[in-house]
Amino acid sequence: MRIFLTIAILLTGVSHARAAALTEQVAALYSEDPAARTRAVAALSGVKTAGEAAAIIQRFREELACAGKQVRPRACHDPKFVYGALLVAGSLARKDTGAPWDFLVSLSQGATVNEGSFFQDKGEADGHRGTDYFTPAVPDARLTREYLEETLDKAIEKAGLLPSCDWPLTRVKALAKKNSDVRGYQVYSYSRDYSPRDVAGQYRVVYYRDWLYRGDRLVGCGERTKVADLGPAGLYFAAISDRSDEQYRLDFFLYSLPDGKAACAYTVEGVSELTPEPLGEVASNPVKYLPALFNFSGGKCVPAKGTAYSYTQLKAE
């Protein structure tokens, strides 16, 4: 009854009969009959509303949480069920960017950057996920953890879940926000945080991507992309990737505009005594801080002299 009520609450505007049918279809993913499992995958994958998708994903989460129960069910992490859940979540993720995306990322990455895949061997992550690992009571020689992880990766790829430079403009406009329009160049920014509220900032699972367009033409793409009008030095855009840990470490790929040619590419790292710290501020205000890191005079793009940083040249993308 508790399970039925959970689904009924989640499925706003959906009949009790429909909620009960979804419960039965989720249960059918454990069936020993392959045909029954196939029918259940098709039925669950075919739901139309975000409420139904959220209810299904919630049931999947509840089922996979069995490893933490005091008395662990024998069917806990049944490979047949897990495989079916991945197929369903992958199909739903191609239609709904909400709960199915959250679920797939939680299996792929965990709640923090230290946790890793649900399907990894526990020792590989020093137990960061606690009991939240794939630990089937009855393993299946065909549905191994390696095969299931490959299925998860394919589901994420097919759904186009991870922001990439291959996203079409229609998708970019639907999921990202236009945050600047400089001299005819538009920057669209996407950011999605998948971690629970109690996870500290540096450990959060967050995906970023910026796209630089001129009209409907993609000019550049990167983890952080900013247009910088440096006056007499010219117009540039910078694709910036933050790889900082205990000290600042950023990858800069700088391109001149309007031709979009690579100007220079460097990893910049180190701790400066300057306040504010240019490496900490450049992504939000490149016009002000890029000249503190690079010399743009005479059409050049080289490390600025006298800085407290180390520069490692990169191959331009």
C-alpha positions in Angstrom: 0.0 0.0 0.0 2.9 2.4 0.8 4.3 2.0 -2.7 1.0 2.5 -4.3 0.4 5.7 -2.3 3.8 7.0 -3.3 3.2 6.6 -6.9 -0.4 7.9 -6.7 0.9 11.1 -5.1 3.7 11.5 -7.7 1.3 11.0 -10.6 -0.6 14.2 -10.5 -3.7 14.0 -12.7 -3.2 10.3 -13.3 -5.8 7.8 -12.3 -5.3 5.2 -9.6 -5.6 2.5 -12.2 -2.8 3.9 -14.2 -0.6 4.2 -11.1 -1.3 0.6 -10.2 -0.5 -0.5 -13.7 2.9 1.3 -13.6 3.6 -0.5 -10.2 2.9 -3.8 -11.8 5.1 -3.0 -14.8 8.0 -2.1 -12.6 7.6 -5.3 -10.7 7.6 -7.2 -14.0 11.2 -6.2 -14.6 12.1 -8.9 -12.1 10.2 -11.6 -14.0 12.0 -14.7 -15.1 10.0 -14.5 -18.4 12.0 -12.5 -21.0 8.8 -11.6 -22.9 7.2 -10.2 -19.7 10.3 -8.0 -19.1 10.3 -6.8 -22.7 6.6 -5.8 -22.5 7.3 -4.0 -19.2 10.2 -2.0 -20.6 8.1 -1.0 -23.6 5.1 0.1 -21.5 7.3 2.0 -19.0 9.3 3.7 -21.8 6.1 4.8 -23.5 4.7 7.0 -20.7 3.7 10.5 -21.8 3.9 12.8 -18.8 6.7 14.1 -16.6 4.7 13.0 -13.6 4.6 9.4 -14.8 8.3 9.5 -15.6 9.1 10.9 -12.2 7.0 8.2 -10.5 8.8 5.4 -12.4 12.3 6.8 -11.6 11.3 7.1 -7.9 10.3 3.4 -7.9 13.7 2.6 -9.5 15.5 4.5 -6.7 13.5 2.7 -4.0 14.3 -0.7 -5.5 18.0 0.0 -5.8 18.2 1.3 -2.2 17.6 -2.3 -1.1 21.3 -2.8 -0.3 21.0 -0.4 2.7 18.1 -2.3 4.3 18.7 -4.2 7.5 17.3 -7.4 6.0 18.4 -7.3 2.4 15.9 -8.8 0.0 17.2 -11.7 -2.0 16.2 -10.0 -5.3 18.3 -6.9 -4.3 20.1 -5.5 -7.4 18.8 -8.3 -9.6 20.8 -7.8 -12.8 17.6 -8.4 -14.9 15.8 -5.6 -13.0 18.8 -3.2 -13.2 19.2 -3.8 -17.0 15.5 -3.1 -17.6 15.6 0.0 -15.4 18.6 1.3 -17.5 16.7 0.7 -20.7 13.6 2.5 -19.4 15.5 5.4 -17.9 17.5 5.9 -21.1 14.4 5.9 -23.2 12.6 8.4 -20.9 15.7 10.6 -20.8 15.4 11.1 -24.5 12.0 12.7 -23.9 12.2 14.2 -20.4 15.2 16.1 -19.0 14.0 15.9 -15.4 14.0 12.9 -13.2 15.5 10.4 -15.8 18.5 12.7 -16.2 19.0 12.9 -12.4 18.8 9.1 -12.1 21.3 8.4 -14.9 23.8 10.9 -13.5 23.4 9.5 -10.0 24.3 6.1 -11.3 27.2 7.3 -13.4 28.7 9.9 -11.0 27.2 9.5 -7.6 26.3 12.5 -5.4 29.9 13.8 -5.3 32.9 13.9 -7.6 34.5 11.3 -5.4 31.9 8.6 -5.6 32.0 7.4 -9.2 29.9 4.8 -10.9 27.3 2.6 -9.2 28.8 -0.3 -11.1 32.4 0.0 -10.0 34.1 -2.3 -7.6 33.7 -0.9 -4.2 37.5 -0.8 -3.5 38.2 1.4 -6.5 36.5 4.4 -4.7 37.5 3.5 -1.1 33.9 3.0 -0.3 32.8 6.6 -1.0 29.3 5.4 -2.0 28.7 3.5 1.2 26.3 0.7 0.4 25.2 2.3 -2.8 27.0 -0.1 -5.2 25.8 -2.7 -7.6 26.0 -5.8 -5.4 23.6 -8.5 -6.7 22.6 -11.2 -4.4 22.4 -13.5 -7.4 24.9 -12.4 -10.1 24.2 -13.1 -13.8 27.0 -14.2 -16.0 25.6 -12.2 -19.0 24.5 -9.1 -17.2 27.9 -8.3 -15.6 28.7 -5.0 -13.9 30.9 -4.2 -17.0 28.0 -4.8 -19.4 25.5 -2.8 -17.3 27.9 0.1 -17.0 28.3 0.0 -20.8 24.5 0.1 -21.0 24.4 3.1 -18.7 27.0 4.9 -20.8 25.1 4.3 -24.0 21.9 5.5 -22.4 23.5 8.8 -21.4 25.1 9.2 -24.8 21.9 8.5 -26.7 19.9 10.9 -24.6 22.5 13.6 -25.3 22.5 14.2 -21.6 26.0 15.6 -21.3 26.3 19.1 -22.7 28.5 19.1 -25.8 29.6 21.1 -28.7 27.5 18.8 -30.9 24.2 20.0 -29.3 22.2 21.7 -32.1 21.1 25.3 -31.6 17.5 24.4 -31.0 18.6 22.3 -28.0 21.0 24.9 -26.8 18.3 27.5 -26.8 15.9 25.2 -25.1 18.3 24.2 -22.2 20.8 27.1 -22.0 20.5 30.8 -21.2 21.8 33.5 -23.4 24.1 35.5 -21.1 25.8 38.0 -23.4 25.5 39.5 -26.9 28.7 41.4 -27.8 29.1 43.0 -31.2 26.9 40.4 -32.8 28.2 37.4 -30.9 25.9 35.5 -28.5 27.0 33.3 -25.7 24.7 30.7 -24.4 25.5 29.1 -21.0 24.4 25.8 -19.6 24.9 24.7 -16.0 23.3 21.8 -14.1 24.1 20.8 -10.6 23.2 17.2 -9.7 24.4 17.0 -6.1 22.3 17.1 -2.9 22.2 20.4 -1.0 24.5 19.2 1.7 27.5 18.5 -0.6 30.3 21.1 -0.4 30.9 23.2 -3.5 34.2 21.6 -4.7 32.7 18.1 -4.4 29.5 18.8 -6.3 28.7 17.0 -9.6 28.1 19.9 -12.0 28.1 20.0 -15.8 28.9 23.2 -17.6 29.1 24.2 -21.3 29.1 27.5 -23.1 28.4 28.0 -26.9 29.4 31.1 -28.9 27.2 31.8 -31.9 27.0 34.6 -34.5 23.4 34.3 -35.5 22.9 30.6 -36.2 26.6 29.9 -36.8 28.5 28.1 -34.1 31.8 30.0 -33.6 33.2 28.4 -30.5 32.4 26.1 -27.6 33.9 25.3 -24.3 33.4 24.7 -20.6 33.4 28.4 -20.0 33.2 30.7 -23.1 33.4 34.4 -22.8 33.7 37.2 -25.4 36.3 39.9 -24.5 36.4 43.2 -26.3 39.9 44.4 -25.5 39.7 47.6 -27.4 42.7 48.3 -29.6 44.0 44.7 -28.9 41.0 43.3 -30.6 38.0 41.1 -30.0 38.6 37.6 -28.6 36.7 34.7 -27.1 38.1 32.5 -24.4 37.1 28.9 -23.8 38.1 28.3 -20.2 38.2 25.0 -18.3 38.7 25.0 -14.6 40.9 22.2 -13.3 41.7 23.8 -9.9 42.2 21.7 -6.8 44.4 23.1 -3.9 45.6 25.9 -6.2 44.1 27.6 -9.3 44.7 25.8 -12.5 42.8 26.9 -15.7 43.1 25.9 -19.3 42.7 28.9 -21.7 41.9 28.5 -25.4 41.9 32.0 -26.9 40.6 32.8 -30.4 40.5 36.1 -32.3 37.3 37.4 -33.8 35.7 37.6 -36.3 37.9 35.0 -38.1 37.7 32.5 -35.1 41.4 31.6 -35.6 43.3 30.2 -32.6 45.4 32.9 -30.9 47.0 30.9 -28.1 46.3 28.1 -25.7 47.8 27.7 -22.2 47.4 26.0 -18.9 47.9 28.7 -16.3 48.5 27.7 -12.7 49.9 29.1 -9.4 48.8 31.3 -6.6 49.3 35.1 -6.9 49.5 37.6 -4.1 47.3 39.9 -6.1 43.9 40.9 -4.8 41.5 40.1 -6.3 43.1 36.9 -7.7 42.9 37.1 -11.6 42.6 33.4 -12.0 39.6 33.4 -9.7 38.0 36.3 -11.5 38.8 35.9 -15.1 35.9 33.6 -16.0 33.4 36.2 -14.8 35.2 39.3 -16.1 37.6 38.4 -18.9 37.8 42.0 -20.2 39.4 43.1 -17.0 41.5 40.1 -16.1 42.7 38.5 -19.4 45.2 41.4 -19.9 46.6 40.6 -16.5 47.5 37.1 -17.7 48.3 37.6 -21.4 50.1 40.1 -23.6 47.9 41.0 -26.6 49.9 43.8 -28.0 50.9 43.8 -31.7 48.5 41.0 -32.4 50.3 38.6 -30.1 48.8 36.3 -27.4 51.6 35.3 -25.1 52.0 35.0 -21.3 52.3 38.4 -19.6 55.7 39.2 -18.1 56.1 39.5 -14.4 53.1 37.4 -13.3 53.2 34.9 -10.4 51.9 32.1 -12.6 53.4 29.2 -14.5 52.3 28.7 -18.2 52.2 25.4 -20.1 51.4 25.7 -23.8 48.5 23.6 -25.1 47.6 22.5 -28.5 44.8 24.7 -29.8 41.5 22.9 -30.2 
